């Protein structure tokens, strides 16, 4: 039986303001709050609120047959808390249905997996803990920013305890293979891989409202017919996209939500189900490994990392940022930590691309990639000087390594303590449960006993 794994990403970039060379050392605030509020409100009103409302409705109307997966970056959660708390309420409501799985991703929606293993581990664990606190369950499936993946990243993700990972079904990696199976990481069979069907995904997120497209207009029954007509042995159809595709890339006037809401009924009529990533990983066996020696992503035709690191400007800015990664890890200053998250976001490097993709790139406030580079490097210059004030450049490697070792040991001790506290809490809850059972029974026995005693005393007095 075929099953669809439908996944949506939520991320909100933090807009940087115009920052001049002469601001370095004087102005330590780098953001355009008006642009942040305006863009977040627009996303919430035109996309997130109506789209999440539709997903909740789909779960309820299908009696729980419809299932979906979501991931939300830590940066996006911070923006939602400030500017669009209604979206967070809807995320909690969707979570309460029990039919939504929340995945983990890098907190910053950055590319630390390509630069610094320890920085990557730190922000992933921080994101995992935030999801657990917000939605009650630590995620066991991972998706990297823009689905960036290679063998080394897969091994790293597996070492952190994740059971599965989402990535792109890129042709140059798959070759003759189909993305409609469950695969595993080369060298690490325990990490299962779900590969995006980019055609079916882009049919919704990119082409749905294009009147020049040969399949326009696209209806839910036609879409499900395409899936039903696939070879019987191809059982996993992975459809991944940004949630903003529903309402922004494809406007609400295009009836994109009506199309989406019709999918569960059309799927049921054809014997097609919906599953979460964890369900697929637990039920199906991997058919083969995916050998990916070089990083791939879900962006552009090349499906590689060139949109962010394809030219010298991007690589220079990227290397400069992560040159202070170890020192930032030492830091306990909350402002520095937050700036670090915001400056890592991949869109900062995307603005600097010089690729000619045939599609106009939204560069925000920047007139050119060189303009974006200059502004970012000015901000980075001030940020690095602040970091170096806390941990000077002349601090030798031995001293820095000693501090890092101390922090690692403290983290290990804290992790061990947290596990012990969790065990004690579980024992306490179990003991409390047993006590509650005893208390439920105790009053009846006590009252009966007292009545019996009182009756015996009265009988003695009569005698």
C-alpha positions in Angstrom: 0.0 0.0 0.0 1.3 3.4 -0.9 1.7 6.1 1.7 2.4 9.8 1.5 4.8 11.6 3.8 3.8 15.2 3.8 6.3 17.6 5.4 6.3 21.4 5.8 9.2 23.7 6.9 8.6 26.9 8.9 11.5 29.4 9.0 11.6 33.2 9.2 14.7 35.1 8.3 15.8 38.0 10.6 16.3 41.1 8.5 19.6 42.9 8.9 19.6 46.7 8.8 21.9 49.0 6.8 25.1 48.9 8.8 27.9 51.2 7.7 31.7 50.8 8.3 31.6 53.8 10.7 29.0 52.0 12.9 31.5 49.3 13.8 32.4 49.6 17.5 29.5 52.1 18.2 26.3 50.2 17.3 25.8 46.6 18.4 22.3 46.2 17.2 22.1 44.8 13.7 18.4 44.3 12.9 15.5 46.0 11.1 12.7 45.4 13.6 10.1 47.1 11.4 10.9 44.7 8.5 10.9 41.7 10.9 7.5 42.6 12.3 6.0 43.4 8.9 7.3 40.2 7.2 6.3 38.0 10.1 2.8 39.5 10.2 2.4 39.1 6.5 3.5 35.4 6.6 1.2 34.7 9.5 -1.9 36.4 7.9 -1.4 35.2 4.3 0.1 31.7 4.9 0.7 30.2 8.3 -2.6 30.9 10.0 -4.9 29.7 7.1 -2.5 26.8 6.2 -2.3 25.5 9.8 -6.1 25.9 10.2 -6.5 23.8 7.0 -4.2 21.1 8.3 -6.1 20.9 11.6 -9.4 20.7 9.7 -7.9 17.9 7.5 -7.0 15.8 10.5 -10.4 16.2 12.0 -12.4 15.6 8.8 -10.5 12.5 8.0 -11.0 11.0 11.5 -7.2 11.0 12.0 -6.3 9.3 8.7 -4.5 12.4 7.5 -1.0 12.9 9.1 1.7 15.6 8.6 5.2 16.5 9.7 6.5 19.9 10.5 9.8 21.5 11.5 10.2 25.0 12.9 13.6 26.7 13.2 14.5 28.2 16.6 14.8 31.6 15.0 11.3 31.3 13.6 10.0 30.3 17.0 11.5 33.4 18.5 9.9 35.6 15.8 6.5 33.9 16.3 6.6 34.4 20.0 7.2 38.1 19.5 5.1 38.9 16.5 2.6 36.1 15.8 1.6 34.1 18.9 -1.6 33.0 17.1 0.6 30.7 14.9 2.1 29.1 18.0 -1.4 28.4 19.3 -2.3 26.7 16.1 0.9 24.6 16.2 -0.1 23.4 19.7 -3.6 22.7 18.5 -2.2 20.6 15.6 0.2 18.8 18.0 -2.8 18.0 20.3 -4.4 16.0 17.5 -1.7 13.4 17.8 -1.3 13.3 14.0 1.6 15.7 13.6 5.2 14.9 14.1 7.7 17.7 14.8 11.1 17.2 13.4 14.4 18.7 14.5 16.7 21.0 12.5 19.5 23.5 13.3 18.3 26.2 15.7 19.6 29.0 13.4 18.6 27.5 10.1 22.2 27.8 9.3 25.0 25.7 7.6 27.1 24.8 10.7 27.0 21.2 9.5 29.4 22.3 6.7 31.7 24.2 9.0 32.0 23.2 12.6 30.9 19.9 14.1 30.7 21.1 17.7 28.7 24.2 16.8 26.3 22.0 14.8 25.9 19.6 17.7 25.2 22.4 20.1 22.5 24.1 18.2 20.8 20.8 17.2 20.6 19.6 20.8 19.3 23.1 21.8 16.6 22.8 19.1 15.7 19.3 20.1 15.3 20.4 23.7 13.1 23.3 22.7 10.8 21.1 20.7 10.5 18.7 23.6 9.6 21.5 26.0 7.1 23.1 23.6 5.4 20.0 22.2 6.1 17.3 24.8 8.3 14.9 22.8 11.9 15.0 21.7 12.1 14.6 17.9 13.8 11.4 16.6 13.9 12.5 12.9 16.1 15.3 11.6 16.1 17.6 8.6 19.0 19.9 7.9 18.7 23.5 6.7 17.5 23.3 3.0 17.9 19.5 3.3 21.7 19.7 3.0 23.1 16.2 3.3 26.2 14.1 2.6 27.7 10.9 4.1 29.6 12.8 6.8 26.6 14.8 7.9 24.5 11.6 8.0 27.1 9.9 10.3 27.1 12.9 12.6 23.3 13.0 12.8 23.2 9.3 13.6 25.8 9.7 16.3 23.3 12.2 18.0 20.7 9.5 18.3 18.4 10.4 15.4 16.7 7.4 13.7 16.0 9.1 10.4 16.7 12.1 8.2 15.0 13.9 5.4 16.9 14.9 2.3 16.6 15.5 -1.4 16.0 12.9 -4.1 18.6 14.4 -6.3 19.1 12.8 -9.7 22.9 13.1 -9.6 22.9 11.0 -6.4 20.0 8.6 -7.1 20.9 7.8 -10.7 18.4 5.1 -11.9 17.0 4.6 -8.4 13.6 5.9 -7.4 13.0 8.2 -4.4 9.9 6.2 -3.5 11.7 3.8 -1.2 13.2 3.9 2.3 17.0 4.1 2.1 19.8 4.4 4.7 23.1 6.4 5.1 26.2 4.9 3.5 28.2 3.4 6.3 25.6 3.9 9.0 22.6 1.6 8.2 20.7 2.6 11.4 20.1 6.1 10.0 17.1 5.8 7.6 16.7 8.3 4.8 13.4 9.7 3.3 14.1 11.3 -0.1 12.0 14.1 -1.5 10.1 13.7 -4.7 11.0 17.1 -6.1 8.6 16.9 -9.1 5.5 16.1 -7.0 6.6 18.7 -4.4 7.3 21.4 -6.9 4.0 20.7 -8.7 2.3 22.1 -5.6 4.9 24.7 -4.3 6.1 26.2 -7.6 3.7 25.3 -10.5 0.2 25.0 -9.0 -1.0 28.5 -10.1 1.1 28.8 -13.3 -1.5 29.0 -16.2 1.2 28.2 -18.7 2.0 24.8 -17.1 0.9 21.9 -19.2 -1.0 20.3 -16.2 -2.8 23.5 -15.2 -5.3 23.5 -13.6 -4.2 20.8 -11.1 -7.0 19.0 -9.2 -6.6 16.7 -6.2 -8.0 13.7 -8.0 -5.5 14.1 -10.9 -2.6 14.5 -8.5 -3.6 11.3 -6.6 -4.0 9.4 -9.9 -0.4 10.2 -10.6 0.6 8.6 -7.3 -1.7 5.6 -7.7 -0.4 4.8 -11.1 3.2 4.5 -9.9 4.6 0.9 -9.8 3.1 -1.1 -6.9 6.4 -1.7 -5.2 7.1 2.1 -4.9 5.4 2.6 -1.5 6.8 5.9 -0.1 6.0 9.2 -1.7 7.8 12.1 0.1 6.3 15.5 -0.6 8.4 18.2 1.2 8.0 22.0 0.9 8.0 25.3 2.8 4.7 26.0 4.6 4.9 29.5 3.0 4.2 27.8 -0.4 0.6 27.8 0.8 -0.4 31.4 0.6 2.8 33.1 -0.5 4.4 31.2 -3.4 0.9 30.1 -4.3 -1.6 32.7 -3.3 -4.8 31.8 -1.4 -6.8 33.1 -4.4 -5.4 30.2 -6.4 -7.5 27.8 -4.3 -4.4 26.1 -3.1 -5.9 25.3 0.3 -9.1 23.8 -1.3 -6.7 21.5 -3.3 -4.9 20.5 -0.2 -8.1 19.8 1.8 -9.3 17.5 -1.0 -6.2 15.3 -0.9 -7.2 13.0 2.1 -10.5 12.0 0.5 -9.0 11.4 -3.0 -6.2 9.4 -1.3 -8.6 7.2 0.6 -10.6 6.5 -2.6 -7.4 5.1 -4.1 -6.2 3.1 -1.1 -3.4 5.6 -0.4 -2.6 6.5 3.2 -0.7 9.3 5.0 2.2 8.5 7.4 4.7 10.5 9.6 8.4 10.0 9.0 8.8 8.0 12.3 6.0 5.6 11.2 7.6 4.9 7.9 11.0 4.3 9.5 9.5 1.9 12.0 7.4 0.0 9.6 9.5 -0.3 6.4 12.9 -1.8 5.7 15.6 0.1 3.9 16.2 -1.2 0.3 19.7 0.2 -0.2 22.2 2.8 0.9 22.5 6.3 -0.5 26.2 7.2 -1.1 26.5 11.0 -1.1 30.2 12.0 -0.9 29.5 15.7 -1.6 26.8 17.9 0.0 23.4 18.1 -1.8 20.4 20.3 -1.1 16.9 21.0 -2.4 17.7 24.4 -4.0 18.3 25.2 -7.7 18.8 22.7 -10.6 22.2 21.6 -9.3 20.8 20.5 -5.9 24.1 21.4 -4.2 25.4 24.1 -1.8 26.4 26.6 -4.5 23.5 29.0 -3.7 25.3 29.8 -0.4 28.9 28.9 -1.0 29.3 29.2 -4.7 31.6 32.2 -5.0 34.5 33.8 -3.2 32.4 36.4 -1.4 30.2 33.8 0.2 33.1 31.6 1.2 35.0 34.5 2.7 32.0 35.6 4.8 31.3 32.0 5.8 34.9 31.3 6.9 35.1 34.6 8.7 31.9 33.8 10.7 33.0 30.4 11.8 36.5 31.5 12.6 35.1 32.6 16.0 32.9 29.5 16.4 34.9 28.0 19.3 35.0 31.4 21.1 31.3 31.8 20.8 30.8 28.4 22.3 32.7 29.6 25.4 30.5 32.7 25.7 27.7 33.0 28.2 26.5 36.4 27.0 22.9 36.0 25.7 23.2 38.9 23.3 26.2 37.4 21.6 24.5 34.0 21.5 21.4 35.4 19.9 23.4 37.4 17.3 25.4 34.2 16.5 22.1 32.4 15.7 20.8 35.2 13.5 24.1 35.7 11.7 24.4 32.0 10.9 21.0 31.9 9.0 21.6 30.7 5.5 19.7 33.5 3.8 22.6 35.9 4.7 24.8 34.0 2.3 22.1 33.5 -0.3 21.8 37.2 -0.8 25.5 37.1 -2.0 25.0 34.6 -4.8 26.1 35.5 -8.3 24.5 32.4 -9.9 22.4 33.0 -13.0 19.5 30.6 -12.4 17.1 32.4 -14.8 14.9 33.3 -11.8 15.0 36.7 -10.2 16.4 36.4 -6.6 14.9 38.5 -3.9 17.9 40.3 -2.3 15.9 42.2 0.3 17.4 45.6 0.9 20.5 44.9 -1.2 21.1 46.1 -4.7 23.7 43.5 -5.6 25.6 40.5 -4.1 28.5 42.9 -3.4 26.2 45.2 -1.5 25.0 42.3 0.6 28.6 41.1 1.2 29.7 44.6 2.3 26.8 45.1 4.8 27.2 41.6 6.3 31.0 42.0 6.7 30.5 45.3 8.5 28.2 43.7 10.9 30.5 40.7 11.2 33.4 43.0 12.0 31.6 44.5 15.0 30.4 41.1 16.1 33.8 39.5 16.0 35.3 42.5 17.9 32.8 41.9 20.7 33.6 38.2 20.9 37.3 39.0 21.0 36.8 41.4 23.9 35.5 38.4 25.9 38.1 35.9 24.6 41.0 37.8 23.0 42.7 36.7 19.8 46.0 36.3 21.6 44.6 33.6 23.8 46.8 30.6 22.9 45.3 27.3 21.7 46.3 25.5 24.9 44.3 27.9 27.0 41.4 27.9 24.6 41.3 24.1 24.4 41.5 23.9 28.2 38.4 26.1 28.5 36.6 24.1 25.8 37.4 20.8 27.7 36.1 22.3 30.9 32.9 23.3 29.2 32.5 19.9 27.6 33.0 18.2 30.9 30.5 20.5 32.5 28.0 19.7 29.7 28.6 16.0 30.2 28.0 16.3 33.9 24.9 18.3 33.3 23.6 15.8 30.8 24.2 12.9 33.3 22.5 14.9 36.0 19.5 15.6 33.8 19.2 11.9 33.0 19.3 11.1 36.7 16.8 13.8 37.5 14.5 12.4 34.8 14.8 8.9 36.3 14.0 10.2 39.8 11.0 12.1 38.4 9.7 8.9 36.7 10.1 7.0 40.0 8.4 9.8 41.9 5.5 9.8 39.4 5.2 6.0 39.7 5.2 6.2 43.5 2.6 9.0 43.4 0.4 6.9 41.1 0.6 4.0 43.5 -0.1 6.3 46.4 -3.2 7.7 44.6 -4.5 4.2 44.1 -4.0 3.5 47.8 -5.8 6.7 48.8 -8.7 5.9 46.5 -9.3 2.7 48.5 -8.2 3.8 51.9 -11.2 5.9 53.0 -13.7 3.1 52.5 -11.6 0.7 54.6 -11.1 3.2 57.3 -14.7 4.2 57.6 -15.8 0.6 57.7 -13.3 -0.2 60.4 -14.4 2.8 62.5 -18.0 1.8 62.2 -17.2 -1.7 63.3 -15.2 -0.5 66.3 -18.0 1.9 67.3 -20.6 -0.9 67.1 -18.5 -3.2 69.2 -18.1 -0.5 71.9 -21.8 0.2 72.0 -22.6 -3.5 72.4 -20.2 -3.8 75.4 -21.9 -0.8 77.1 -25.4 -2.4 76.7 -24.1 -5.7 78.2 
